[in-house]
Amino acid sequence: IGLGNFIPLVVAQQMVSRDEVDGISEAPLLVKETEGMVMSFAGCCRPIPGDQTVGRLSPGKGVVVHRDECKNLSDVRERIGEITPVAWSRDVKGEYLADIRVEVENSRGVFAGLAALLAEEGGNIDRVDIAEKDTGYAIIHLTIGVRNRVHLASILRKVHRKSWVIKASRRK
């Protein structure tokens, strides 16, 4: 438990009878502050506040928080003791990374306009990958810092309104 290989709630659930566990087994771990607990966020699905989440118990890493629909969890969902409910605290703070995909008309100044828009909306660009599909359009993959799902949705709406944007969405 001290090394983060096991979560106290899970150990307690395994130590008591099933009747006693029923009252606490559905209580999710809250993501607010990770006091006394090793917790990280999966890079495969990049959960942000507001997403439905689960935690995968990983030796040496503690709880790794994934989006509920993460395809990387499909092989471990049936294993008892590896998945635990996780929920976001109402007052969770901070910046969380989200991946977005923006298809744009390929013209001068498009990326500068996108970067300026993200800055205006309080999104912080962490990583960029631009793939030119042909001379007419490009696909921009960005990892941006956002506060929560509402903040991300607001950014995507404003990005989508730009005349040079063909499509904008969160990557799964």
N, C-alpha and C positions, 0 to 999 in steps of 0.2 A: 504494500500500500504506500509506504513512504517513498519508494522509487517511482511511483506513478504507473506501475505495471498492472495494478488492480485498483478499482474504484471502491471506496468504502461501502457505498450503498449496494453494489453488486455482491461484495463479499458477505454483507449482512443478509442479503436476500438468500444467498446460498446456504447460510448457516442456520436459518430458522425454518420452521415448517411452512408449507405452502399456504395454509390458512392464515398464518400470521403475516405473510408477505403480501397477500392480496391488497391490503390497504396502502402499501407503499410502492408496490411494483410499478404502478403507472405514473408515479411522480417523476417528472423529467428533471434532469440536471438543468440548472439555469445558466445561460451564458450571460454573464455580467462582468464579473471579475473572477479570475481563476485562483482565488485564494486557496492555498493548500492543495491544488490540483494541477496536474500537468494537462494542458488542453491546447490544441492547435486546430487550424482550419485547413481542410483538404484543398490542395491546389488543383485537383481534378475537376471539381464542381464549384469551387469558390462560394461557399455559403455567406450570405449577408443577412443582417437583421431583417426579419419579416419572412424569410424563407422557412418552409417546413424542414426541420432538420432531425438527424439522428446522429448518435455518436458511436464510433467504432472503437472498441477497447483494443489498444495496441501495446504490447509489451515494450517498455522503454519510452513510449511516446504518450502514454496516458490515453486520454480521450481525443480522437480525431473527429472533428465535426464535419459532416457531409450534408449536402442537400438530400432530402428524402428520396428523390428520384435518381440519385447518382447511380450510373451504370456500374461503377466499380464496387458497389455493395451487393450486387446480385448473387455472388458466390458465397457470401458470409451471412446473409440474412437468416438462414435456417440454423446456424450454429448458436446454441444457447450460451449466453454470457459474453458474446462478442459485440452485440448491438444493444445500445441503451437509448431510451428516449432523451432528447435534448430540446430545450425550448429557449427562446431569447427572453431575457428580462425586459420589462417594459421600459426601463430607463438605461438600457445599454448605450454606451457612448463609444466614440472612436471612428476610425476609418477602416473600411473593409474592402478588399479587392474584388472586383467583378470583371469578367471578360465580356466585351461586346464586339460585334461584327457590324461594320458599316460599309455598304456598297455605295460607291460614289461615281459620278461622272469624272473622268480623268481630265482635269484641267488645272491650270496654274492657280495656286493659292488655296486649293481645296483643303489640304491638310492644315495649313495655317488658320483657315477659317474654323475648322473643326476643333483645333487646339484652343483657339480663342473662346469658342462657345463653351467648351468643357471648363475652362478656367472661370468664365463668368458664372457658370452654374455651380461652382464649388467642387467640381470633379478634378481629381489629381491624376495626371497621366503617369503610370508606373512603367508601362512597356508598350511598344508599338511594333507592328509588323505590317508592311504594306506589300501586297501582291498585285502587280499590274496584270489584269486579265487580257486586255488588248489595248489598243490606243484609245478606245472609247470609255472604258471604265476600269476601276480598281477596287480591291477589297482591302479594307483597313481593319486589322484585328488590334484591339486595344485592351490593356488591363488598366482599369481606372479605380481610384479610391473613392468610395461613396459612403454615406452615413447609414443608409438602409435601402430597402426595396422601393419605398416611395421616392426617395431621392434619385435612385437609378431610373425609375419610370419617368420622372420629370425630365431628366437629362435626355433619355431616348426620345421622348415626345418632341423636345426642342430640336434635337438633331434631325429627326425625321422631317421637320417642317422646312428645312433648308432645300432650296431648289435643286441643288446639285447632289442631294442624297436620294438614292434609289430605294434603299432598304436599310433599316437599323434595328438590331435585336441583340438580346443577351445570348451569349454562347452557352450551350449546355455542356 
